[in-house]
């Protein structure tokens, strides 16, 4: 029998997509020279409110990979599927961003340096600045056999006798959070100095630490806990909405106060990097709250649920395309003096970019080779023949980053 489909995953993917688009829209306006302080402060606070976006995709990848493959993993077919669904679109969009920027900057395609830059973009994307996430998350996909072995004790804890399982899993998460918090402390307060002192390969690894999976392992582990104890995790997320909401308010005020203290002339959003202890705590609180909210929404249904499910279905393609859409929108908005209007401009940009990106993803999914741009969502599935009676649900196979299928 097919496993239960985790319906709330698509809803959380939609929220994560919106959060990422909002953050990049904010970054487009918050550093402009003509921004006034009230707009800068409000954009900084809105930035913190959406900080969970990228870690949510790591969490969802943990949920789906562990849920689907904890019992059986045919590594070869699995890896080919992941290459087609994730790396192929990454390669295609890297070329699109590189070619577009090269033309805008009037770089000659006859120049060898232009092609060398393409090689650099494939290793460390900067033209498509959000694409760094794909090589990072793919490390989890490559290492899945090892991760499944490491998760074996967690599986025994989470699937045991209810009361004992909850206690053991909670303690394991506390210990993992403490270890991860220590890693975040090192990353934010010591890694820079350590890199400069060490030099060589160690320096390169630390300078580019945001691209290595180990700096996001806790979110993946949290996803594994969800996968192994799905029903319990759902109920825990829903029951924690009140007290976790209070915790979020406290952390939100704390991190906002620190940001304002560091931002004398302009907002220092770098102080709220993912790789900082207080940001880690804020993100975990946001993730649990968002998961609890989408579980409640999934239970009650309605048009809003259907709308979010549609967004979540096409969010991977939208994620890949949104920076491209934002580039064209910002090319237009940078021609205007927006003093006093940067907050509404950022919100309006978010709405336009999110809508157009999802529209492009949906359109690409209808093309014969749309999978090259949007992954598995671009593969047309055969229609069910008429008169076949009841349909047996398809196996719960993930098709993309944090996909629910």
N, C-alpha and C positions, 0 to 999 in steps of 0.2 A: 504493500500500500504506500501511496505517496505521503510524504510528511506534510504536516500542517504548513500552510503558506503564512508567512509572517507579514500580515497586511500592514502593520504599522511601520514597517521598514520604508516603504515608498513614501509615506507621509513625512517621516523624519528626513529622508533624502531631500524632499522638497524644501523643508525648513533650512537644512544645511546649505542647499543651493542659494536660497534667498539671502542667507547670512553672508556667504562669500561674495555675492554680487553687491550687497550693501557695503561691505567693507572696502571693496575696490572702488566703488562709487565715492565713498567718503574720502579715500586716499587721493582721488582725482582733484578734490576741491580744498581739502584742509590745509594744504601747503601753498596755496596761491597767495601772492603778495598782497592782494587787496582784501583779504578776508578780515572781517571784524571779529573781535574777541568773543562776543556772544555766540556767533555762528561756529567759531572754532571750538568753543567749550561744548556746545550741544553736539557737534559732530564727533568729538572725542567720547562723549558719554554714549552716543549711539553706537560707536565703534565697539565699545566694551559690551554692549547689549547683544552683539552678534558675534562674539568672539569664538563661539563653539563650532563654527561652520566646518573648517578643515578637520579638526579632531573628530567631529561627528562622522565623517566619511571613513576615518580609520576605525572607529568603533563599529560602524555598520559592516565594514569588511571583515572584522573579527567575528561578528554575529553570523554572517552568511557562510564564511569559509569553515568555521568550526561546526556550524549546524549541518552543513551539507556533506562534509568530508570526514567527520570524526570516526565514522564506521568503516568507510572504504574510500581509498584514493588511488585511482589509476593515474599516476603522475604524468605520463606522456600525453595522453589525450587531454587531461586537465590543463597542462601547460600550453598546449597548442591552442586550446580554446581561449585561454587568458591572453595569449599573444594576439590573437585575432580581435578579441573584444576590447583590449586595453592598449597594448603597445602599438598596434597598427594605427588606430586613430591618433595616438600621441605623435607618431612619426608624421602622419599626414598634416596635422595641425602645426607641428614644428616647422615644416616646410612652408606652410601657408603664411605663418607669422614672419618667417625669415624672408620669403620672397616679397611680402608686402612692405616690410621695413626697408629692405634693400632698395625697392623702387622709390619709396618716399624719400629716402636719404640719397637717392641718385647714385647708388653703388653700381659699378659695372659688373655684369655677370660674366664678362670676359676676364675679370681680375681674379686671380687665384685666391686672394685674400677673402673675397666674398664667399667662395666655396669653403674655405677653411672656417669661416664664421659659422656656416651651416653645421659643420662637424662639432664646433664648440656648443652650438645651441642644442644639439642632440644630447650632449653630455650634461650641460648645465644651462637650461633655458633661461634667457633674460628677455628676449623679444616677446615671447609668450610667457610672461613672468609667473603666471599661475601654474604652468606646466611642470614645475619642479616636483609637484605632488605625485605625478605619475611614476617617475623612476623610484621615488621613495616608497610609495605604497606597493609597487611591484616587488620590492624586496620581501614583503610579507608573503606574497604569492609564491615566490621562488622557494622560500624557506618553510613552506607549509608542512612538509613531512616532519621536519625538526620541531616545529611549533606544536604539532599534534602530540608528539612524544612528551614535550615539556608540559603540555596541558593535561596529561593523563592524571596526575594527582588532583588537579582542579576538578576534573570530571568525576572522580570518585567522591570528592567532597560534595560537589553540587548535586549529585544524583543519589545521595544516600538518604538515610532516615531524616525526615523534614527538619526537626529542631536542631539536631546535631549538624546536619548539612549547612544550615543557615549560619550557625555559629562558626564552623570551620571556614566556610567561604568568606565570611565577614572578616575573620582574623587574617586570612591569607590576603585579602584585598587591602587591609590596613597595612600589613607588612610591605606589600608591593607598592602601595602609595607612598610609604615612608622612603623606600628605596628610590622610587621615581622622583619624589620631592628632593632628595639629596642630589640626584643627577641634575635636576633643574637648577638647584642652587649652584652647583659647579658650573653648569652651562652659562648661567647669567653673571655670576660674580667672579669666576676664576678661569673660565675657558680661554678668554681672550689673552690674558697674561701668560697662561700655560702654553698657548699656541706660539706666541712670540718667543718664549724662552726655549721651547723644544725645537722648532724649525723642522724642515724636511717633511716627511710624510705625516707625522703627528700634527704638525701645524696645518697642513692641508685638510686633514680629517676634521680638526676642530673648527677651522674657519668655515667649513661647509657642513657643520653638524646638523643644520636643519634638514639636510637631505638624507640622513641616515635613520633607518627604521627604529633603531634602539632608543632614539629620543622621543618616540611616540608609543613605546611598547605598552604603557599602562592602558591606553584607550583600546588597544587591540585585546588586551587581557580582559578588560571590562566587557567587551563584546563577547568574549568566550564564556564569561560567567553568565551573560544573558542567554547565550545559545544552549548551554548545558542545563540551565534552570529557567526556561522561558516563562512558564506560568508564575513562578515565584518572583522572578525579576519584574514582570509586569505589575504584579500586585504591590511589590515593594516600591516601585517607581510611583504608582498612583497614591499609595498611602503616604509617601514622603512629600507630596506636593506642598503641603502647608509648611512643615518645618523646614523643608529644603528651600521654599520660597523666602523664608525669613533669613536663612543662611545666605542665599543669593543676594538679598538686599544689603546685608552687612559687607559681603565681599565686594559688591558693586560700588558701594560708597568708599570702601578702603582703596580699591585700585583707582577709582576716579580721583580721590583726594591726592594720591601719590602722583598721578599723571599731571594734575594741575600744579603740584609743587615742583615738578621737573620742567614744566613748560612755561618758561618766563616770557620768551618772545614768540615762539611758535610751538605747536603741539608736538610732543615727542612720542609718537605712537610706537616707536621702537621699544619704549619702556614696557609696553604691554605685549611683548613677544610671547609666542606659545611656550618658549623655553625659559620660563620664569616661574618660581614656586607659587606666587600669589595668583598668577594667571592660570596655572594648572588647577588650583582649587576652584577658581571661578568657573572654568570650563567644565569640570566634573559636575559642579552644581547645576550649570546650565543644561548639560547633557541629560542628567537624571530628570530635571524638570521637563525638558522637551520630550523625553521618552514617555513620561507619565501623561503628558498632555495629549500626545498622539494616540496612546492607548485608549484614553477616554474618548477622543474624537472617533477612533475606529469603532468603538462600541456603539456610539450614538449615530454614526453615519451622517447622511445629509449631503447637500450640494457642496459644502465647503470641503468635506472629505473627498468627494469625487474630483473636485478641482485640484486639491493637493496631490491626489494620487496620479492625476495626469501630469502634473509638474514633476513629480518624483520619477515617473516613467521615462521622461525625456531629460532628466536633469544632468546625466553624464554628457550628452551632446551639448546641452546648454552651458555646462561648466567649461567645456573646451572652447566654445565659441564666444563666451561673454566678454572676454578681454578684447576680442577683435571688434565686437560691436561697440564696446566702451571707447576704443581708440577712435572710431569715427565720430561718436557723439562728442567726445572731448575736443576733437579737432574743430568742431563747430562752436562749442561753448567757450573755448579759450579766446575767441574773438570778441567776447563781450566783457564789459565791466560789471561785476556781480556783487560789489560791496554791499553788504546787508542782505544778500539773497543767496548765500552759499548753502545754507541749510535746505531751503526748498529746492534749490537747483540739484543738490545731491540726491534728495528723495525722488525728484522727478526723473533724474538720470537713472536711478535704480529701477524705477518702474519700467522705463523704456528699454533699458538694457536687458532686464529679466524677461520681459515679454518678447522682444525680438529674438533673444537667444533661444528661448524655448520654441518659438516659431520656426527658427532655422533648424533646430534639432528635429522637430516633427517633420519638416519638409525633407530633410536629408534622409530620414528613416524610410521615406517612400521611394527613394531612388534605387535603381538596380544594385548599385554598389555603395549604398548608404552606410553600410557597416564600416567602411574605411573612415568615415567621419564621425559616426556616433556609436560605434561598437555594435553589440548584439541587437540593439533596438532597431538597427537598420536592416536586419534580416527578416524578410517577410515569412510569416509562418503559414503553413497550409491551413485552409479552412476545413472545418469539420463537415464531412459529407452529410447531406440531408438524410434523415430517417435512420440515423444510427443509434438513436435512443440516448440514454444517459452518458455523460462524458466522465471518464475517470480523470482526476486531476493529474497533470504532468508532474514528474518528479521535481522536487524543490532544488533546482540547479541555479546557482548564481550566474549571472551573465555579465556583470559589470561591477564597478566599484560600489559596494554597498547595495547591490541589487537584491530585490526580494524574490527573484525567480531562480 
